[in-house]
Amino acid sequence: MFKNLVTDVFFDLDHTLWDFERNSSLTFEKILAEHAIKISLQEFLAVYVPTNLAFWKLYREEKITKEALRYQRLKTVFDKLGLSVEDEVIHSLSREYINHLSSYTHLFPDTVAVLKYLRPRYRLHIITNGFQEIQEKKLRNSGIHHFFEHIVDSEMAGVKKPNPIIFELALDRAKVHPQKSLMIGDSLEADILGAKSVGLHTLHFNAHGDPVHDHAPIITQLREIKTYL
């Protein structure tokens, strides 16, 4: 479908290539135990995962700062769980979470195989809303950094997806027209609608079981990318 249309493929990182939920779970397993927080990991994550997604939406919409995101998501979760955790401990957990998260390297199934398939055929790039200080570490530690020519993050751009500016910056860095470019990501709002707003082709990796839509072709396994490219 896109094989003869595009020369450049832009990927989101978290929830698309890098298995954020799995790596995040392992990080919390470590730091909650080290701080002797009396809660099962499953019970904690059942509240944390949707809470984190909600706070990231606020962060994308410029309604909270990075610092507020990191603190409030944990504070909110502990409050919902009825746990009394001092602010000093919350700030410590927040720092340790960021420090340890990139040391875990689980990728979605078929990530490396798909990148190896694409790399001789297309130029590959990353557009991510993640924090600059850890996104490069995630790529390097998981062994996929070398597949990508340009890595554009929201702190570098000064805005977050779906703001068109971050996509325009990525296109400018890659020196490619949007009509020759494909964006692949998990977020309908941030990746698909954001990229379409500046004219990129899009492919939705529906990792969260979002409702079916007609904004872009939908895949549920990364290996399906080969049928489009």
TORSEDO-796172 format. One record per residue: residue in three letters; x, y, z of N, C-alpha, C, O in turn. Coordinates in Angstrom, 3 decimals, m for minus. Atoms other than C-alpha are relative to their C-alpha. Layout:
SITE   rest        nc1        nc2        nc3       cac1       cac2       cac3        cc1        cc2        cc3        oc1        oc2        oc3
SITE    ALA          X          Y          Z          X          Y          Z          X          Y          Z          X          Y          Z
...
//
This chain:
SITE   rest        nc1        nc2        nc3       cac1       cac2       cac3        cc1        cc2        cc3        oc1        oc2        oc3
SITE    MET      0.831     m1.221      0.000      0.000      0.000      0.000      0.861      1.265      0.000      0.564      2.233     m0.699
SITE    PHE     m0.881     m1.173     m0.069      2.828      2.411      0.875      1.336     m0.240     m0.700      2.180      0.655     m0.749
SITE    LYS     m1.310      0.439      0.474      5.669      0.530     m0.838      0.604      0.946     m1.034      1.799      1.236     m0.981
SITE    ASN     m0.518     m0.874      1.057      5.997      2.823     m3.849     m0.294      1.474      0.252     m0.067      2.322     m0.612
SITE    LEU      0.352     m1.382     m0.327      4.844      5.972     m2.080      1.027      0.680      0.897      1.278      1.877      0.758
SITE    VAL     m0.813     m0.629     m1.040      7.281      6.519      0.783      1.464     m0.418     m0.082      1.806     m1.505     m0.548
SITE    THR     m1.442      0.267     m0.108     11.029      6.739      1.282      0.450     m0.023      1.449      1.490     m0.597      1.775
SITE    ASP     m0.375     m0.143     m1.401     11.061      7.490      5.012     m1.128     m0.478      0.902     m2.300     m0.190      0.661
SITE    VAL      0.974      0.514     m0.963      9.337      5.753      7.934      0.354      0.546      1.376      1.471      0.368      1.863
SITE    PHE     m0.162     m0.565     m1.342      8.890      7.529     11.265     m0.761     m0.875      0.989     m1.937     m1.180      0.787
SITE    PHE      0.616      0.817     m1.036      8.194      5.436     14.362     m0.141      0.791      1.293      0.719      1.601      1.636
SITE    ASP      0.066     m0.321     m1.415      6.896      6.303     17.778      0.867     m1.039      0.719      1.177     m2.084      0.148
SITE    LEU     m0.840      0.952     m0.730      8.994      4.591     20.474     m0.789     m0.763      1.069     m0.991     m1.971      0.946
SITE    ASP      0.703      0.665     m1.102      7.057      3.863     23.687     m1.357     m0.521     m0.464     m2.094      0.178     m1.159
SITE    HIS      1.258      0.656      0.346      4.121      1.462     23.263     m0.070     m0.406     m1.481     m1.086     m0.938     m1.928
SITE    THR     m0.002      0.361      1.414      5.129      0.944     19.610      1.125     m0.982     m0.307      0.880     m2.055     m0.857
SITE    LEU     m1.148      0.897      0.141      8.623     m0.575     19.512      0.469     m0.488      1.369      0.667     m1.683      1.588
SITE    TRP     m0.500      0.284     m1.357      9.762     m0.400     23.142     m1.198     m0.305      0.889     m2.127      0.496      0.997
SITE    ASP      1.160      0.472     m0.767      7.439     m2.354     25.437     m0.082      0.743      1.334      0.402      0.270      2.362
SITE    PHE      0.032     m0.883     m1.161      6.704      0.437     27.886     m0.634     m0.665      1.216     m0.069     m0.616      2.309
SITE    GLU      0.709      0.541     m1.166      4.211     m1.381     30.099      0.807     m1.103      0.679      0.864     m1.159      1.908
SITE    ARG     m0.795      1.086     m0.586      6.425     m4.431     30.591      1.236      0.545      0.719      1.536      0.139      1.842
SITE    ASN     m1.206     m0.571     m0.612      9.565     m2.413     31.281     m0.335      0.860      1.212      0.403      0.871      2.198
SITE    SER      0.446     m0.819     m1.120      7.672     m0.018     33.535     m0.369     m0.890      1.188     m0.047     m0.569      2.332
SITE    SER      0.383      0.932     m1.056      6.244     m2.961     35.503      1.232     m0.541      0.729      1.242     m0.623      1.957
SITE    LEU     m1.233      0.511     m0.612      9.731     m4.377     36.098      0.691      1.071      0.838      1.267      0.777      1.885
SITE    THR     m0.604     m1.100     m0.750     10.964     m0.975     37.219     m0.724      0.208      1.326     m0.085      0.348      2.369
SITE    PHE      0.764     m0.170     m1.241      8.153     m0.576     39.747      0.187     m1.180      0.937      0.248     m0.995      2.153
SITE    GLU     m0.243      1.168     m0.847      8.675     m4.128     40.992      1.269      0.201      0.825      1.309     m0.142      2.007
SITE    LYS     m1.278     m0.243     m0.674     12.244     m3.134     41.872     m0.096      1.108      1.044      0.295      0.913      2.195
SITE    ILE     m0.088     m1.161     m0.895     11.715      0.303     43.411     m1.035     m0.044      1.124     m0.769      0.453      2.218
SITE    LEU      0.983      0.121     m1.080      8.532     m0.443     45.370      0.517     m0.942      1.084      0.332     m0.696      2.276
SITE    ALA     m0.573      0.930     m0.978     10.266     m3.387     47.007      1.119      0.670      0.792      1.217      0.488      2.006
SITE    GLU     m1.127     m0.650     m0.676     13.348     m1.302     47.800     m0.469      1.021      1.026      0.210      1.263      2.024
SITE    HIS      0.546     m0.975     m0.942     11.164      1.297     49.522     m1.017     m0.625      0.958     m1.656      0.074      1.744
SITE    ALA      0.896      0.734     m0.900      9.111     m1.379     51.304     m1.426      0.548     m0.020     m2.078      0.649      1.020
SITE    ILE      1.384     m0.441      0.146      5.817     m0.033     49.925     m0.894     m1.237      0.062     m0.737     m2.160     m0.738
SITE    LYS      0.812      1.188     m0.266      3.183     m2.476     51.193     m1.188     m0.069     m0.950     m2.317      0.254     m0.579
SITE    ILE      1.047      0.142      1.008      1.215     m3.108     48.016      0.473     m1.043     m1.007      1.657     m1.093     m1.340
SITE    SER     m0.398      0.957      1.032      1.171     m5.934     45.493      0.211      0.756     m1.311     m0.437      1.771     m1.567
SITE    LEU     m0.292     m0.654      1.272      2.582     m5.027     42.092     m1.246      0.056     m0.875     m1.508      1.068     m1.524
SITE    GLN      1.196      0.054      0.847     m0.631     m6.115     40.352     m1.029      1.049      0.431     m1.644      1.711     m0.405
SITE    GLU      0.964     m0.982     m0.512     m2.798     m3.946     42.595      0.473      1.413     m0.326     m0.325      2.266     m0.713
SITE    PHE     m0.559     m1.318      0.310     m0.477     m0.972     42.114     m0.185      0.327     m1.478     m0.657      1.411     m1.822
SITE    LEU      0.044     m0.269      1.438     m0.335     m1.313     38.323     m1.432      0.167     m0.512     m1.672      0.915     m1.459
SITE    ALA      1.398     m0.126      0.428     m4.107     m1.713     38.007     m0.484      1.437      0.114     m1.331      1.874     m0.665
SITE    VAL      0.361     m1.412     m0.168     m4.419      1.866     39.250      0.983      0.901     m0.757      0.585      1.905     m1.348
SITE    TYR     m1.025     m0.870      0.587     m1.142      3.275     37.928     m0.133      0.129     m1.516     m0.024      1.233     m2.049
SITE    VAL     m0.015     m0.044      1.470     m1.490      2.347     34.246     m1.018      1.003     m0.559     m0.631      1.863     m1.350
SITE    PRO      0.939     m1.004      0.528     m4.727      4.279     33.534      0.277      1.410      0.533      0.051      2.395     m0.170
SITE    THR     m0.326     m1.316     m0.565     m3.640      7.100     35.861      1.140      0.643     m0.777      1.096      1.834     m1.084
SITE    ASN     m1.140     m0.509      0.761     m0.350      7.471     34.010     m0.428      0.472     m1.385      0.001      1.531     m1.843
SITE    LEU      0.487     m0.402      1.329     m2.106      7.562     30.630     m0.769      1.314      0.075     m0.648      2.159     m0.812
SITE    ALA      0.776     m1.232     m0.156     m4.438     10.282     31.914      0.915      1.205      0.216      0.681      2.279     m0.340
SITE    PHE     m0.924     m1.107     m0.238     m1.552     12.407     33.181      0.849      0.301     m1.231      1.193      1.457     m1.474
SITE    TRP     m0.734     m0.247      1.244      0.370     11.932     29.931     m0.855      0.795     m0.990     m0.338      1.626     m1.737
SITE    LYS      0.890     m0.795      0.869     m2.681     13.262     28.073      0.044      1.470      0.406      0.105      2.350     m0.453
SITE    LEU     m0.111     m1.381     m0.483     m2.557     16.382     30.261      1.346      0.607     m0.380      1.429      1.782     m0.738
SITE    TYR     m1.342     m0.475      0.352      1.181     16.654     29.609      0.084      0.327     m1.495      0.653      1.350     m1.876
SITE    ARG      0.018     m0.266      1.443      0.677     16.374     25.821     m0.729      1.295     m0.310     m0.357      2.025     m1.229
SITE    GLU      0.826     m1.187      0.236     m1.934     19.138     26.058      0.559      1.247      0.678     m0.098      2.286      0.723
SITE    GLU     m0.695     m1.123     m0.634      0.552     21.395     27.901     m0.739      0.505      1.248     m0.630      1.678      1.606
SITE    LYS      0.767     m0.414     m1.180     m1.699     21.432     30.979      0.759     m0.240      1.307      0.408      0.324      2.343
SITE    ILE     m0.857      0.208     m1.163      0.951     20.151     33.397      1.451     m0.050     m0.451      1.729     m0.310     m1.621
SITE    THR     m1.426      0.049      0.299      4.745     20.297     33.558      0.526     m1.430      0.143     m0.154     m2.310      0.669
SITE    LYS     m0.650      1.308     m0.159      7.135     17.356     33.383      0.126     m0.360      1.477     m0.121     m1.501      1.867
SITE    GLU     m0.171      0.237     m1.436      7.813     17.730     37.111     m1.330     m0.381      0.656     m1.386     m1.286      1.488
SITE    ALA      1.323      0.314     m0.554      4.089     17.740     37.934     m0.453     m1.389     m0.421     m1.017     m2.133      0.382
SITE    LEU      0.339      1.340      0.486      3.541     14.661     35.777      0.660     m1.068      0.856      0.003     m2.003      1.311
SITE    ARG     m0.766      1.022     m0.704      6.262     12.715     37.552     m0.451     m0.156      1.460     m0.465     m1.262      2.000
SITE    TYR      0.444      0.053     m1.404      5.006     13.612     41.033     m1.469     m0.395      0.107     m1.815     m1.304      0.861
SITE    GLN      1.441      0.155     m0.188      1.239     13.733     40.584     m0.504     m1.393     m0.360     m1.441     m1.891      0.265
SITE    ARG      0.494      1.339      0.360      0.853     10.367     38.862      0.195     m0.984      1.151     m0.657     m1.839      1.390
SITE    LEU     m0.238      0.884     m1.145      2.408      8.621     41.872     m0.844      0.402      1.202     m1.433     m0.453      1.863
SITE    LYS      0.809     m0.486     m1.119      0.694     10.799     44.478     m1.456     m0.416     m0.163     m2.090     m0.872      0.789
SITE    THR      1.389      0.357      0.280     m2.674     10.184     42.832     m0.250     m1.492      0.208     m1.268     m1.885      0.779
SITE    VAL      0.150      1.447     m0.140     m2.148      6.429     42.717      0.006     m0.415      1.472     m0.841     m1.198      1.901
SITE    PHE     m0.065      0.360     m1.409     m1.129      6.174     46.364     m1.253      0.464      0.750     m1.748     m0.234      1.635
SITE    ASP      1.241     m0.492     m0.624     m4.128      8.305     47.377     m1.175     m0.920     m0.333     m1.976     m1.246      0.543
SITE    LYS      1.089      0.886      0.408     m6.494      6.083     45.382      0.077     m1.348      0.706     m0.947     m1.967      0.996
SITE    LEU     m0.204      1.287     m0.659     m5.006      3.007     47.017     m0.093      0.105      1.523     m0.020     m0.903      2.225
SITE    GLY      0.099     m0.199     m1.441     m5.359      4.529     50.483      1.314     m0.195      0.729      1.330     m0.566      1.903
SITE    LEU     m1.326      0.146     m0.603     m1.608      4.440     51.119      0.552      1.361      0.378      0.512      2.300     m0.418
SITE    SER     m0.619     m1.247     m0.455      0.067      7.152     53.144      1.493     m0.062     m0.297      2.243     m0.762      0.383
SITE    VAL     m1.403     m0.018      0.415      3.380      7.836     51.424      0.484      1.449      0.027     m0.113      2.320     m0.605
SITE    GLU     m0.502     m1.360     m0.147      5.425     10.893     52.316      0.518      0.551     m1.328      0.990     m0.192     m2.189
SITE    ASP     m0.451     m0.650      1.225      6.291     13.420     49.620      1.461     m0.308     m0.310      1.835     m0.494     m1.468
SITE    GLU     m1.418      0.290      0.210      9.992     12.772     50.146      0.189     m1.360     m0.676      1.045     m1.515     m1.547
SITE    VAL     m0.081      1.328      0.588      9.455      9.103     49.291     m0.527      0.014     m1.434      0.039     m0.635     m2.313
SITE    ILE      0.554     m0.100      1.356      7.296      9.954     46.270      1.027      0.607     m0.946      1.213      0.113     m2.058
SITE    HIS     m1.025     m0.622      0.852     10.013     12.245     44.902      1.155     m0.960     m0.242      1.709     m1.005     m1.340
SITE    SER     m1.063      0.989      0.160     12.592      9.534     45.514     m0.404     m1.095     m0.982      0.384     m1.478     m1.847
SITE    LEU      0.506      1.003      0.933     10.462      6.935     43.731     m0.021      0.537     m1.432      0.328     m0.172     m2.375
SITE    SER      0.067     m0.618      1.310      9.965      9.338     40.840      1.377      0.055     m0.659      1.526     m0.256     m1.841
SITE    ARG     m1.367     m0.069      0.539     13.714      9.864     40.424      0.525     m1.389     m0.352      1.125     m1.585     m1.409
SITE    GLU     m0.518      1.347      0.224     14.528      6.178     40.734     m0.696     m0.679     m1.176     m0.084     m1.457     m1.908
SITE    TYR      0.736      0.548      1.143     11.824      5.250     38.244      0.662      0.438     m1.303      0.910     m0.386     m2.183
SITE    ILE     m0.633     m0.518      1.211     13.402      7.495     35.606      1.402     m0.580     m0.161      1.816     m0.915     m1.271
SITE    ASN     m1.375      0.505      0.066     16.906      6.292     36.483      0.068     m1.459     m0.443      0.989     m1.850     m1.160
SITE    HIS     m0.059      1.440      0.270     16.068      2.593     36.195     m0.778     m0.430     m1.237     m0.496     m1.489     m1.797
SITE    LEU      0.916      0.429      1.057     13.401      2.531     33.462      0.738     m0.430     m1.268      0.413     m1.464     m1.853
SITE    SER     m0.676      0.301      1.263     15.796      2.580     30.508      0.950     m1.183      0.084      1.489     m1.618     m0.934
SITE    SER     m0.876      1.172     m0.134     17.833     m0.301     31.931     m0.722     m1.287     m0.391     m0.085     m2.322     m0.592
SITE    TYR      0.773      1.155      0.457     15.021     m2.681     30.977     m0.201      0.123     m1.508     m0.424      1.219     m2.022
SITE    THR     m0.189     m0.085      1.456     15.087     m3.593     27.311     m0.997     m0.815     m0.812     m0.727     m1.143     m1.967
SITE    HIS      0.962      0.816      0.738     11.990     m5.551     26.340     m0.630      0.806     m1.139     m1.075      1.937     m0.947
SITE    LEU      0.620     m0.588      1.180     10.713     m4.760     22.847     m1.258     m0.794     m0.344     m1.432     m1.926      0.107
SITE    PHE      1.159      0.734      0.478      7.423     m5.683     21.221      0.463     m1.136     m0.918      1.500     m1.020     m1.570
SITE    PRO     m0.367      1.102      0.895      7.487     m9.017     19.355      0.209      0.481     m1.434     m0.556      1.300     m1.945
SITE    ASP     m0.324     m0.251      1.416      9.058     m8.801     15.871      0.633      1.364     m0.245      0.875      1.713     m1.400
SITE    THR     m0.587     m1.326      0.215     10.557     m5.323     16.454      1.297     m0.082     m0.798      1.432      0.580     m1.827
SITE    VAL     m1.300      0.063      0.672     14.096     m6.262     15.440     m0.135     m0.569     m1.407      0.486     m0.059     m2.340
SITE    ALA      0.184      0.602      1.322     12.981     m8.472     12.547     m0.591      1.005     m0.985     m0.165      1.075     m2.138
SITE    VAL      0.634     m0.997      0.876     10.779     m5.697     11.142      0.982      1.116     m0.344      1.039      1.553     m1.494
SITE    LEU     m0.983     m1.049      0.272     13.519     m3.066     11.508      1.083     m0.483     m0.970      1.524      0.268     m1.839
SITE    LYS     m0.985      0.567      0.927     16.007     m5.366      9.766     m0.565     m0.094     m1.411      0.156      0.104     m2.389
SITE    TYR      0.660      0.061      1.301     13.498     m5.822      6.953     m0.099      1.389     m0.637      0.134      1.548     m1.835
SITE    LEU      0.233     m1.343      0.533     12.818     m2.086      6.599      1.282      0.754     m0.325      1.333      1.498     m1.304
SITE    ARG     m1.182     m0.870      0.075     16.318     m0.647      7.012      0.654      0.048     m1.378      1.073      1.130     m1.789
SITE    PRO     m0.605     m0.107      1.344     17.690     m1.602      3.548     m0.913      0.670     m1.024     m0.462      1.055     m2.102
SITE    ARG      0.990     m0.481      0.961     14.524     m0.313      1.892     m0.423      1.458      0.230     m0.815      2.151     m0.709
SITE    TYR      0.486     m1.327     m0.368     13.698      2.930      3.751      0.958      0.653      0.996      1.754     m0.022      1.649
SITE    ARG     m0.685     m0.695     m1.094     15.249      5.587      5.941     m0.950      0.002      1.197     m2.136      0.303      1.054
SITE    LEU      0.821      0.143     m1.190     14.001      5.111      9.502      0.340      1.077      1.021      1.502      1.451      1.184
SITE    HIS     m0.165     m1.073     m0.971     13.466      7.761     12.187     m0.950     m0.230      1.184     m1.867     m1.049      1.115
SITE    ILE      0.848      0.055     m1.199     11.912      8.213     15.644     m0.568      1.390      0.280      0.146      2.389      0.198
SITE    ILE      0.619     m1.212     m0.539      9.425     10.869     16.796     m0.671     m0.402      1.305     m1.602     m1.208      1.305
SITE    THR      0.470      0.454     m1.304      8.755     10.575     20.523     m0.335      1.165      0.924      0.312      2.212      0.890
SITE    ASN      0.334     m0.971     m1.047      7.068     12.508     23.317      0.748     m0.290      1.296      0.604      0.442      2.274
SITE    GLY     m0.712      0.378     m1.217      9.312     10.796     25.840      1.058      1.013      0.387      1.408      1.901     m0.389
SITE    PHE     m0.987     m0.944     m0.523     11.861     12.602     27.972      1.365     m0.246     m0.643      1.817     m1.383     m0.776
SITE    GLN     m1.237      0.071      0.774     15.095     13.374     26.165      1.082     m0.821      0.704      1.824     m1.566      0.063
SITE    GLU     m1.121      0.632     m0.701     17.378     12.067     28.903     m0.081     m1.515      0.042      0.915     m2.176      0.335
SITE    ILE      0.071      1.462     m0.060     16.048      8.524     28.716     m0.341     m0.667     m1.330     m0.142     m1.874     m1.468
SITE    GLN      0.388      0.648      1.257     14.812      7.954     25.148      1.204     m0.579     m0.742      1.128     m1.687     m1.274
SITE    GLU     m1.203      0.513      0.653     18.322      7.598     23.714      0.512     m1.232      0.722      0.968     m2.182      0.086
SITE    LYS     m0.444      1.161     m0.779     19.205      5.215     26.546     m0.860     m1.220     m0.312     m0.347     m2.332     m0.437
SITE    LYS      0.880      1.114      0.339     16.156      3.093     25.769      0.408     m0.621     m1.340      0.488     m1.842     m1.474
SITE    LEU     m0.363      0.482      1.334     17.180      2.844     22.121      1.332     m0.736      0.015      1.470     m1.801     m0.587
SITE    ARG     m1.334      0.609     m0.033     20.826      2.073     22.860     m0.003     m1.293      0.814      0.544     m2.305      0.376
SITE    ASN     m0.010      1.178     m0.868     20.224     m0.365     25.712     m0.758     m1.172     m0.602     m0.413     m2.329     m0.359
SITE    SER      0.777      1.077      0.619     17.658     m2.321     23.709      0.567     m0.417     m1.356      0.019     m1.304     m2.011
SITE    GLY     m0.719      0.435      1.193     20.039     m2.538     20.735     m0.609      0.382     m1.328     m0.351     m0.275     m2.336
SITE    ILE      0.633     m0.380      1.277     17.979     m0.708     18.104      0.360      1.418     m0.446     m0.141      1.884     m1.470
SITE    HIS     m0.339     m1.391      0.327     19.529      2.786     18.073      0.551      0.131     m1.421      0.239      1.091     m2.125
SITE    HIS     m0.695     m0.106      1.282     21.588      2.065     14.955     m0.930     m0.081     m1.213     m0.511      0.235     m2.326
SITE    PHE      0.931      0.073      1.123     18.489      1.501     12.812     m0.487      1.383     m0.445     m0.987      1.527     m1.561
SITE    PHE      0.676     m1.284      0.229     17.465      5.185     12.993      0.988      1.124     m0.335      2.042      1.262      0.287
SITE    GLU     m0.840     m1.128      0.416     18.918      8.221     11.250     m0.247      1.238      0.850      0.696      1.927      1.239
SITE    HIS      0.330     m1.199     m0.774     17.084     10.940     13.160     m0.953     m0.377      1.134     m1.896     m1.146      0.945
SITE    ILE      0.836      0.216     m1.179     15.561     10.902     16.643     m0.447      1.374      0.496      0.364      2.166      0.977
SITE    VAL      0.556     m1.298     m0.386     13.283     13.840     17.404     m0.921     m0.215      1.192     m1.846     m1.026      1.134
SITE    ASP      0.844      0.125     m1.188     11.775     14.232     20.868     m0.674      1.325      0.310     m0.313      2.365     m0.239
SITE    SER      0.825     m1.175     m0.267      9.294     16.680     22.330      0.769      1.108      0.706      0.459      2.285      0.522
SITE    GLU     m0.777     m1.044     m0.663     11.842     18.477     24.506      0.877      0.737     m1.012      1.102      1.941     m0.883
SITE    MET     m0.775     m0.617      1.077     13.980     19.119     21.429     m0.878      0.934     m0.832     m0.451      2.017     m1.230
SITE    ALA      0.912     m0.775      0.845     10.955     20.390     19.495     m0.674      1.141      0.756     m1.113      2.121      0.154
SITE    GLY      0.690     m1.011     m0.794      9.513     22.408     22.376     m1.501     m0.186      0.044     m2.210      0.594      0.680
SITE    VAL      1.430      0.344      0.002      6.095     20.853     21.747     m0.111     m1.514     m0.039      0.873     m2.212     m0.285
SITE    LYS      0.229      1.439     m0.011      4.559     17.400     21.961     m0.967     m0.397     m1.103     m1.832      0.384     m1.499
SITE    LYS      1.031      0.529      0.897      2.718     15.251     19.473     m1.349      0.076      0.711     m1.408     m0.268      1.892
SITE    PRO      0.204     m0.121      1.445      0.093     15.870     18.103      0.291      1.380     m0.595     m0.111      1.644     m1.728
SITE    ASN     m0.320     m1.317      0.549      1.382     19.444     17.679      0.758     m0.161     m1.316      1.744     m0.896     m1.366
SITE    PRO     m0.651      0.178      1.305      2.352     19.773     13.996      1.467      0.397     m0.017      2.219     m0.073     m0.871
SITE    ILE     m1.380     m0.484      0.012      5.619     21.505     14.888      1.006     m1.132      0.153      2.056     m1.113     m0.490
SITE    ILE     m0.958      1.086     m0.202      7.280     18.302     16.085      0.137     m0.857     m1.259      1.229     m1.337     m1.565
SITE    PHE     m0.065      0.751      1.254      6.394     16.500     12.851      0.738      0.801     m1.072      1.509      0.244     m1.852
SITE    GLU     m0.692     m0.855      0.964      7.583     19.454     10.785      1.506      0.021      0.266      2.306      0.026     m0.670
SITE    LEU     m1.420      0.047     m0.348     10.891     19.439     12.684      0.623     m1.310     m0.470      1.719     m1.319     m1.031
SITE    ALA     m0.515      1.305      0.416     11.327     15.722     12.031      0.154     m0.079     m1.521      1.156     m0.590     m2.020
SITE    LEU     m0.084     m0.012      1.463     10.584     16.154      8.326      1.163      0.864     m0.475      1.869      0.507     m1.418
SITE    ASP     m1.092     m0.899      0.363     13.029     19.050      8.146      1.356     m0.655      0.263      2.267     m0.561     m0.560
SITE    ARG     m1.257      0.685     m0.324     15.772     17.046      9.886      0.306     m1.095     m1.026      1.454     m1.284     m1.427
SITE    ALA     m0.181      1.105      0.941     15.219     14.136      7.508      0.066      0.472     m1.452      0.393     m0.302     m2.352
SITE    LYS      0.009     m0.567      1.353     14.962     16.456      4.484     m0.896     m0.827     m0.935     m0.473     m1.278     m1.999
SITE    VAL      0.942      0.794      0.776     11.873     14.656      3.212     m1.365      0.676      0.030     m1.731      1.308      1.020
SITE    HIS      1.352     m0.549      0.076      8.408     15.744      2.080     m0.974     m0.917      0.743     m0.766     m2.130      0.786
SITE    PRO      0.964      0.844     m0.718      5.414     14.547      4.125     m0.651     m1.056     m0.885     m0.966     m2.152     m0.421
SITE    GLN      0.646      0.963      0.902      3.915     12.858      1.058      0.865     m1.227     m0.262      0.370     m2.240     m0.756
SITE    LYS     m0.920      1.124      0.174      6.992     10.590      0.951      0.293     m0.681      1.333      1.230     m1.473      1.442
SITE    SER     m0.293      0.454     m1.360      6.765      9.771      4.664     m1.183     m0.734      0.608     m2.342     m0.435      0.319
SITE    LEU      1.012      0.788     m0.707      4.894      7.277      6.831      0.278      0.057      1.493      1.413     m0.141      1.925
SITE    MET     m0.096      0.015     m1.460      4.228      7.592     10.579     m0.686     m1.242      0.530     m1.831     m1.525      0.177
SITE    ILE      0.556      1.188     m0.637      3.690      4.411     12.601      0.031      0.205      1.509      1.096      0.444      2.079
SITE    GLY      0.041     m0.204     m1.441      2.525      4.729     16.202     m1.255     m0.584      0.613     m2.177     m0.992     m0.092
SITE    ASP      1.103      0.635     m0.714      0.143      3.474     18.874     m1.131      0.952      0.348     m2.260      0.515      0.572
SITE    SER      0.998     m0.964     m0.455     m1.695      6.699     19.727     m0.756      0.605     m1.177     m0.170      1.260     m2.039
SITE    LEU      0.816     m0.593      1.063     m4.577      7.667     17.466      0.109      1.516      0.034      0.270      2.157     m1.004
SITE    GLU     m0.035     m1.459     m0.129     m4.521     11.213     18.823      1.378      0.563     m0.322      1.511      1.438     m1.177
SITE    ALA     m1.329     m0.608      0.102     m0.793     11.881     19.082      0.715     m0.360     m1.293      1.285      0.511     m1.951
SITE    ASP     m0.784      0.458      1.144      0.682      9.784     16.274     m0.759      0.108     m1.323     m0.246      0.664     m2.295
SITE    ILE      0.717      0.113      1.267     m1.991      9.255     13.651     m0.612      1.335     m0.419     m0.323      1.838     m1.504
SITE    LEU      0.633     m1.270      0.360     m4.076     12.429     13.724      1.031      1.126     m0.070      0.929      2.019     m0.911
SITE    GLY     m1.055     m1.008      0.044     m0.993     14.516     14.502      0.769     m0.034     m1.297      1.000      1.008     m1.911
SITE    ALA     m0.769      0.130      1.235      0.951     13.158     11.539     m0.845      0.337     m1.231     m0.361      0.971     m2.168
SITE    LYS      0.877     m0.305      1.137     m2.030     13.373      9.182     m0.209      1.495     m0.171     m0.418      1.976     m1.285
SITE    SER      0.247     m1.449      0.080     m2.430     17.047     10.031      1.073      0.737     m0.806      0.845      1.850     m1.279
SITE    VAL     m1.048     m0.631      0.810      0.855     17.789      8.261      0.262     m0.776     m1.285      1.228     m0.494     m1.995
SITE    GLY     m0.043      0.641      1.303      0.304     15.396      5.368      0.739     m1.316     m0.092      0.928     m1.833     m1.194
SITE    LEU     m0.664      1.298      0.054      2.138     12.215      6.360     m1.008     m1.118     m0.222     m2.164     m1.006      0.185
SITE    HIS      0.764      1.234     m0.012      0.797      8.795      5.510      0.093     m0.592      1.407      1.054     m0.319      2.127
SITE    THR      0.010      0.517     m1.368     m0.097      6.886      8.682     m0.410     m1.465      0.036     m1.173     m1.944     m0.804
SITE    LEU      0.349      1.393     m0.263     m0.321      3.329      9.989     m0.126     m0.149      1.506      0.835      0.083      2.240
SITE    HIS      0.292      0.046     m1.435     m1.913      2.750     13.390      0.306     m1.376      0.570     m0.351     m2.357      0.223
SITE    PHE     m0.279      1.221     m0.755     m0.332      0.081     15.590     m0.899      0.019      1.227     m0.593      0.672      2.225
SITE    ASN      1.028     m0.072     m1.047     m3.361     m0.546     17.779      0.367     m0.936      1.145     m0.141     m2.053      1.243
SITE    ALA     m0.504      0.813     m1.105     m1.601     m1.820     20.890     m0.930     m0.002      1.208     m0.746     m0.799      2.128
SITE    HIS      0.844     m0.168     m1.187     m4.377     m0.767     23.292     m1.433     m0.456     m0.208     m2.276     m0.257      0.666
SITE    GLY      1.375      0.430      0.258     m7.474     m2.258     21.686     m0.955      1.157     m0.190     m2.114      1.082      0.219
SITE    ASP      0.869     m1.153      0.270     m8.816      1.139     20.599     m1.114     m0.400     m0.966     m0.961     m1.359     m1.722
SITE    PRO      1.083      0.305      0.934    m12.135      1.163     18.716      0.461      0.128     m1.453      1.336      0.933     m1.770
SITE    VAL     m0.316     m0.060      1.426    m11.954      0.555     14.971     m0.365      1.378     m0.541     m1.360      1.975     m0.129
SITE    HIS      0.229     m1.326      0.586    m11.733      3.755     12.921      0.470     m0.022     m1.447      1.052     m1.005     m1.905
SITE    ASP     m0.428     m0.064      1.404    m11.091      4.883      9.357      1.025      1.109     m0.243      1.181      1.571     m1.373
SITE    HIS     m1.020     m1.042      0.148     m8.354      7.457     10.010      1.266     m0.521     m0.661      1.999      0.239     m1.294
SITE    ALA     m1.211      0.605      0.544     m5.615      5.020      8.952     m0.174     m1.507     m0.003     m1.010     m2.030      0.733
SITE    PRO     m0.013      1.457     m0.136     m5.001      1.345      8.269      0.439     m0.380      1.411      1.230      0.328      2.034
SITE    ILE     m0.274      0.435     m1.376     m4.803     m0.588     11.555      0.700     m1.351     m0.019      0.300     m2.261     m0.745
SITE    ILE     m0.647      1.293     m0.224     m2.404     m3.351     12.570      0.020     m0.274      1.499     m0.053      0.648      2.311
SITE    THR     m0.084      0.365     m1.422     m2.201     m5.262     15.847      1.292     m0.751      0.314      1.589     m1.021      1.478
SITE    GLN     m1.306      0.639     m0.154      1.165     m6.991     15.275      0.996      0.739     m0.894      0.668      1.100     m2.024
SITE    LEU     m0.979     m0.748      0.789      4.338     m5.283     14.089      0.359     m0.708     m1.296      0.667     m0.048     m2.288
SITE    ARG     m0.366      0.711      1.224      5.031     m8.020     11.553     m0.929      0.324     m1.169     m0.567      0.119     m2.327
SITE    GLU      0.931     m0.394      1.047      1.967     m6.794      9.640      0.509      1.179     m0.813      0.018      1.430     m1.914
SITE    ILE     m0.576     m1.125      0.743      4.033     m3.762      8.613      0.527     m0.470     m1.355      0.467      0.276     m2.333
SITE    LYS     m0.575      0.514      1.239      5.643     m5.960      5.953     m1.036     m0.088     m1.121     m0.679     m0.055     m2.299
SITE    THR      1.033      0.081      1.046      2.304     m6.239      4.142     m0.283      1.371     m0.606     m0.863      1.471     m1.687
SITE    TYR      0.209     m1.367      0.495      2.226     m2.444      3.745      1.255      0.584     m0.625      1.178      1.500     m1.444
SITE    LEU     m1.271     m0.513      0.509      5.912     m1.878      2.995      0.803     m1.161     m0.612      1.912     m0.952     m1.104
//
